[in-house]
Amino acid sequence: MAATCDVCGKGPGFGHNISHSHRRTNRR
């Protein structure tokens, strides 16, 4: 359940839904 690198998914066309629990989920 380790979060991916910060640069991962930060590109165009990709977003991240981070919760208060620091849960990063890749959302297109």
N, CA, C and O atoms as a Tripos MOL2 file, in Angstrom:
@<TRIPOS>MOLECULE
protein
  112   111    28     0     0
PROTEIN
NO_CHARGES

@<TRIPOS>ATOM
      1 N           0.8320   -1.2020    0.0000 N.3       1 MET1
      2 CA          0.0000    0.0000    0.0000 C.3       1 MET1
      3 C           0.8650    1.2490    0.0000 C.2       1 MET1
      4 O           0.4270    2.3240    0.4100 O.2       1 MET1
      5 N           2.0820    1.0970   -0.4580 N.am      2 ALA2
      6 CA          2.9730    2.2550   -0.5140 C.3       2 ALA2
      7 C           2.6080    3.1590   -1.6780 C.2       2 ALA2
      8 O           2.3130    2.6970   -2.7800 O.2       2 ALA2
      9 N           2.6340    4.4330   -1.4140 N.am      3 ALA3
     10 CA          2.2820    5.3970   -2.4650 C.3       3 ALA3
     11 C           3.3890    5.4650   -3.5050 C.2       3 ALA3
     12 O           4.5670    5.2870   -3.1970 O.2       3 ALA3
     13 N           2.9800    5.7280   -4.7530 N.am      4 THR4
     14 CA          3.9670    5.8010   -5.8290 C.3       4 THR4
     15 C           4.7430    7.1150   -5.7400 C.2       4 THR4
     16 O           4.4630    7.9660   -4.8950 O.2       4 THR4
     17 N           5.7180    7.2560   -6.6250 N.am      5 CYS5
     18 CA          6.5260    8.4680   -6.6160 C.3       5 CYS5
     19 C           5.6790    9.6830   -6.9840 C.2       5 CYS5
     20 O           4.6500    9.5620   -7.6490 O.2       5 CYS5
     21 N           6.1240   10.8400   -6.5430 N.am      6 ASP6
     22 CA          5.3480   12.0590   -6.7840 C.3       6 ASP6
     23 C           5.2670   12.3770   -8.2730 C.2       6 ASP6
     24 O           4.2390   12.8610   -8.7480 O.2       6 ASP6
     25 N           6.3440   12.1090   -9.0140 N.am      7 VAL7
     26 CA          6.3600   12.4340  -10.4440 C.3       7 VAL7
     27 C           5.4680   11.4930  -11.2300 C.2       7 VAL7
     28 O           5.0990   11.7940  -12.3650 O.2       7 VAL7
     29 N           5.1160   10.3540  -10.6430 N.am      8 CYS8
     30 CA          4.2800    9.3930  -11.3620 C.3       8 CYS8
     31 C           2.8380    9.8720  -11.4210 C.2       8 CYS8
     32 O           2.1980   10.0860  -10.3920 O.2       8 CYS8
     33 N           2.3370   10.0370  -12.6440 N.am      9 GLY9
     34 CA          0.9370   10.4160  -12.8050 C.3       9 GLY9
     35 C           0.7320   11.9240  -12.8110 C.2       9 GLY9
     36 O          -0.3840   12.4020  -13.0130 O.2       9 GLY9
     37 N           1.8060   12.6710  -12.5890 N.am     10 LYS10
     38 CA          1.6560   14.1250  -12.5840 C.3      10 LYS10
     39 C           1.6920   14.6970  -13.9950 C.2      10 LYS10
     40 O           1.6620   15.9130  -14.1840 O.2      10 LYS10
     41 N           1.7560   13.8060  -14.9890 N.am     11 GLY11
     42 CA          1.8070   14.2550  -16.3780 C.3      11 GLY11
     43 C           0.4420   14.6880  -16.8730 C.2      11 GLY11
     44 O          -0.5490   14.5190  -16.1620 O.2      11 GLY11
     45 N           0.3620   15.2420  -18.0730 N.am     12 PRO12
     46 CA         -0.8980   15.6980  -18.6550 C.3      12 PRO12
     47 C          -1.8540   14.5480  -18.9200 C.2      12 PRO12
     48 O          -1.4490   13.5260  -19.4730 O.2      12 PRO12
     49 N          -3.1050   14.6950  -18.5380 N.am     13 GLY13
     50 CA         -4.0880   13.6420  -18.7820 C.3      13 GLY13
     51 C          -4.2460   12.7260  -17.5910 C.2      13 GLY13
     52 O          -5.0480   11.7930  -17.6200 O.2      13 GLY13
     53 N          -3.4860   12.9860  -16.5430 N.am     14 PHE14
     54 CA         -3.5840   12.1430  -15.3520 C.3      14 PHE14
     55 C          -3.7310   12.9930  -14.1000 C.2      14 PHE14
     56 O          -3.1360   14.0640  -13.9760 O.2      14 PHE14
     57 N          -4.5290   12.4940  -13.1870 N.am     15 GLY15
     58 CA         -4.7340   13.2460  -11.9450 C.3      15 GLY15
     59 C          -4.6230   12.3400  -10.7380 C.2      15 GLY15
     60 O          -4.5210   11.1210  -10.8770 O.2      15 GLY15
     61 N          -4.6420   12.9280   -9.5600 N.am     16 HIS16
     62 CA         -4.5430   12.1310   -8.3400 C.3      16 HIS16
     63 C          -5.6050   12.5520   -7.3340 C.2      16 HIS16
     64 O          -5.7710   13.7370   -7.0460 O.2      16 HIS16
     65 N          -6.3110   11.5760   -6.8130 N.am     17 ASN17
     66 CA         -7.3150   11.8710   -5.7920 C.3      17 ASN17
     67 C          -6.7540   11.5140   -4.4220 C.2      17 ASN17
     68 O          -6.8800   10.3740   -3.9760 O.2      17 ASN17
     69 N          -6.1400   12.4790   -3.7580 N.am     18 ILE18
     70 CA         -5.5290   12.2250   -2.4580 C.3      18 ILE18
     71 C          -6.5090   12.5280   -1.3350 C.2      18 ILE18
     72 O          -7.1350   13.5880   -1.3200 O.2      18 ILE18
     73 N          -6.6440   11.5990   -0.3950 N.am     19 SER19
     74 CA         -7.5540   11.7920    0.7260 C.3      19 SER19
     75 C          -6.7990   12.3310    1.9410 C.2      19 SER19
     76 O          -5.5930   12.5690    1.8770 O.2      19 SER19
     77 N          -7.5130   12.5210    3.0400 N.am     20 HIS20
     78 CA         -6.8690   13.0180    4.2510 C.3      20 HIS20
     79 C          -5.9180   11.9710    4.8180 C.2      20 HIS20
     80 O          -5.0350   12.2790    5.6180 O.2      20 HIS20
     81 N          -6.1170   10.7390    4.3910 N.am     21 SER21
     82 CA         -5.2640    9.6540    4.8870 C.3      21 SER21
     83 C          -4.0480    9.4730    3.9910 C.2      21 SER21
     84 O          -3.3250    8.4830    4.1040 O.2      21 SER21
     85 N          -3.8250   10.4510    3.0840 N.am     22 HIS22
     86 CA         -2.6770   10.3990    2.1660 C.3      22 HIS22
     87 C          -2.7790    9.1870    1.2560 C.2      22 HIS22
     88 O          -1.7940    8.4980    0.9910 O.2      22 HIS22
     89 N          -4.0130    8.9420    0.7780 N.am     23 ARG23
     90 CA         -4.2170    7.8190   -0.1390 C.3      23 ARG23
     91 C          -4.2450    8.3430   -1.5600 C.2      23 ARG23
     92 O          -5.2070    8.9940   -1.9670 O.2      23 ARG23
     93 N          -3.1910    8.0610   -2.3210 N.am     24 ARG24
     94 CA         -3.1370    8.5670   -3.7010 C.3      24 ARG24
     95 C          -3.7000    7.5350   -4.6710 C.2      24 ARG24
     96 O          -3.2200    6.4030   -4.7370 O.2      24 ARG24
     97 N          -4.7170    7.9330   -5.4180 N.am     25 THR25
     98 CA         -5.3030    7.0260   -6.4090 C.3      25 THR25
     99 C          -5.2660    7.6970   -7.7740 C.2      25 THR25
    100 O          -5.7120    8.8330   -7.9370 O.2      25 THR25
    101 N          -4.7290    6.9770   -8.7470 N.am     26 ASN26
    102 CA         -4.6150    7.5630  -10.0940 C.3      26 ASN26
    103 C          -5.9730    7.6280  -10.7860 C.2      26 ASN26
    104 O          -6.6110    6.6050  -11.0310 O.2      26 ASN26
    105 N          -6.3990    8.8450  -11.0930 N.am     27 ARG27
    106 CA         -7.6910    9.0330  -11.7710 C.3      27 ARG27
    107 C          -7.4560    9.6830  -13.1200 C.2      27 ARG27
    108 O          -6.7900   10.7140  -13.2180 O.2      27 ARG27
    109 N          -8.0070    9.0720  -14.1580 N.am     28 ARG28
    110 CA         -7.8060    9.6330  -15.4970 C.3      28 ARG28
    111 C          -8.8750   10.6740  -15.7820 C.2      28 ARG28
    112 O          -8.8860   11.2680  -16.8600 O.2      28 ARG28
@<TRIPOS>BOND
     1     1     2 1
     2     2     3 1
     3     3     4 2
     4     3     5 am
     5     5     6 1
     6     6     7 1
     7     7     8 2
     8     7     9 am
     9     9    10 1
    10    10    11 1
    11    11    12 2
    12    11    13 am
    13    13    14 1
    14    14    15 1
    15    15    16 2
    16    15    17 am
    17    17    18 1
    18    18    19 1
    19    19    20 2
    20    19    21 am
    21    21    22 1
    22    22    23 1
    23    23    24 2
    24    23    25 am
    25    25    26 1
    26    26    27 1
    27    27    28 2
    28    27    29 am
    29    29    30 1
    30    30    31 1
    31    31    32 2
    32    31    33 am
    33    33    34 1
    34    34    35 1
    35    35    36 2
    36    35    37 am
    37    37    38 1
    38    38    39 1
    39    39    40 2
    40    39    41 am
    41    41    42 1
    42    42    43 1
    43    43    44 2
    44    43    45 am
    45    45    46 1
    46    46    47 1
    47    47    48 2
    48    47    49 am
    49    49    50 1
    50    50    51 1
    51    51    52 2
    52    51    53 am
    53    53    54 1
    54    54    55 1
    55    55    56 2
    56    55    57 am
    57    57    58 1
    58    58    59 1
    59    59    60 2
    60    59    61 am
    61    61    62 1
    62    62    63 1
    63    63    64 2
    64    63    65 am
    65    65    66 1
    66    66    67 1
    67    67    68 2
    68    67    69 am
    69    69    70 1
    70    70    71 1
    71    71    72 2
    72    71    73 am
    73    73    74 1
    74    74    75 1
    75    75    76 2
    76    75    77 am
    77    77    78 1
    78    78    79 1
    79    79    80 2
    80    79    81 am
    81    81    82 1
    82    82    83 1
    83    83    84 2
    84    83    85 am
    85    85    86 1
    86    86    87 1
    87    87    88 2
    88    87    89 am
    89    89    90 1
    90    90    91 1
    91    91    92 2
    92    91    93 am
    93    93    94 1
    94    94    95 1
    95    95    96 2
    96    95    97 am
    97    97    98 1
    98    98    99 1
    99    99   100 2
   100    99   101 am
   101   101   102 1
   102   102   103 1
   103   103   104 2
   104   103   105 am
   105   105   106 1
   106   106   107 1
   107   107   108 2
   108   107   109 am
   109   109   110 1
   110   110   111 1
   111   111   112 2
@<TRIPOS>SUBSTRUCTURE
     1 MET1         2 RESIDUE 1 A MET
     2 ALA2         6 RESIDUE 1 A ALA
     3 ALA3        10 RESIDUE 1 A ALA
     4 THR4        14 RESIDUE 1 A THR
     5 CYS5        18 RESIDUE 1 A CYS
     6 ASP6        22 RESIDUE 1 A ASP
     7 VAL7        26 RESIDUE 1 A VAL
     8 CYS8        30 RESIDUE 1 A CYS
     9 GLY9        34 RESIDUE 1 A GLY
    10 LYS10       38 RESIDUE 1 A LYS
    11 GLY11       42 RESIDUE 1 A GLY
    12 PRO12       46 RESIDUE 1 A PRO
    13 GLY13       50 RESIDUE 1 A GLY
    14 PHE14       54 RESIDUE 1 A PHE
    15 GLY15       58 RESIDUE 1 A GLY
    16 HIS16       62 RESIDUE 1 A HIS
    17 ASN17       66 RESIDUE 1 A ASN
    18 ILE18       70 RESIDUE 1 A ILE
    19 SER19       74 RESIDUE 1 A SER
    20 HIS20       78 RESIDUE 1 A HIS
    21 SER21       82 RESIDUE 1 A SER
    22 HIS22       86 RESIDUE 1 A HIS
    23 ARG23       90 RESIDUE 1 A ARG
    24 ARG24       94 RESIDUE 1 A ARG
    25 THR25       98 RESIDUE 1 A THR
    26 ASN26      102 RESIDUE 1 A ASN
    27 ARG27      106 RESIDUE 1 A ARG
    28 ARG28      110 RESIDUE 1 A ARG
